Amino acid sequence: MSVDKGSGTDKKVGSQNYKGFVAGVFSGVAKLTVGHPFDTIKVRLQTSDATRFSGPLQCLLLTVRKEGVAGLYKGATPPLVGWMFMDSIMLGSLTFYRKLLHQTLFNPNRIYDSPSSFERRDNLSSSQVHKLPTLGHAMAGVMAGATVSFIAAPVEHIKARLQIQYSSKKSERLYKGPIDCARKIYTHHGIRGIYHGLSATLLFRSFFFFWWGSYDIFTRLLTTHSTLSTPAINFWAGGLSAQVFWITSYPSDVVKQRIMTDPLAGGLGDGERRFASWREAARTVYRENGVRGYWRGFVPCFLRAFPANAVALVAFEGVMRALP
């Protein structure tokens, strides 16, 4: 009897993990559709100075004028494919890590048995005992961010290099597309070239602590103090927590983009390499523009964060509820 019960539990856990990964695919597509034009403007501002673009509006107008609307979607192919896997792995692993932390570090039985417990278990309702605390959600976010970084780093690296090709003529570009970009980088620099910027990506995604921690806080507040439907709560909590994430993480993203668009040199013929380390890139940003340099391109990023991530989380939560 006990074997059958365990088997049923395993199937249920496996089903939940499967749902998390499938929902992540839909989340990635939704995010790309809404957010990529904003992301192109952001990356171009982050990797240029005021002599090229004075601000986001000029960047948008010049991009559309010289390259058409399609210019806003340059570099969209890597995230179109990559974000489906990235969001699938990130949100799927987030679901897994939440359960893992709930069953281990934040296990209600372990909390009750601990000498540092502040409250007796029999004074708590069942829902309070078994609910993962906000710290657990934040920790799960960091763990999921680290996991997905190993897919995100090469995807974002190739995307960024394609986004800063300003010519409207393909014949004048170093890279004809994402496959050509990956092939050339691998030919001259191997797998290390493809993963250029991995450490910066890991640091940037450690700020998922604030994203998923605040998402839990906003979800609880809206559930308790509003009459919004579940999809509406997902939308507002997702959008607001994304803003918290970008406010805390944006300077690290600027440095990451500088590193990812830095010439790799070698046989690529893309120029001379400028940054030997993350610290050197960060110092260069400060030397060029002071503290303001760490926030260049923040406006399109901030405008993008709410709708793109809110729609992505609505898609994720909706698919999670819809799947059997």
Secondary structure, DSSP 8 states (H G I E B T S, - for coil): -HHHHHHHHHHHHHHHHHHHHHHHHHHHHHHHHHHHHHHHHHHHHHTS-TTT-SSHHHHHHHHHHHH-GGGGGTT-HHHHHHHHHHHHHHHHHHHHHHHHHHHTTT-HHHHHHSTT--S-GGGS-HHHHHS--HHHHHHHHHHHHHHHHHHHHHHHHHHHHHHT---SSGGGSS-SSHHHHHHHHHHHHHHHHHTTTHHHHHHHHTTHHHHHHHHHHHHHHHHHH----HHHHHHHHHHHHHHHHHHHHHHHHHHHHHHHTS---GGG-S-----SSHHHHHHHHHHHHGGGGGGTTHHHHHHHHHHHHHHHHHHHHHHHHH--
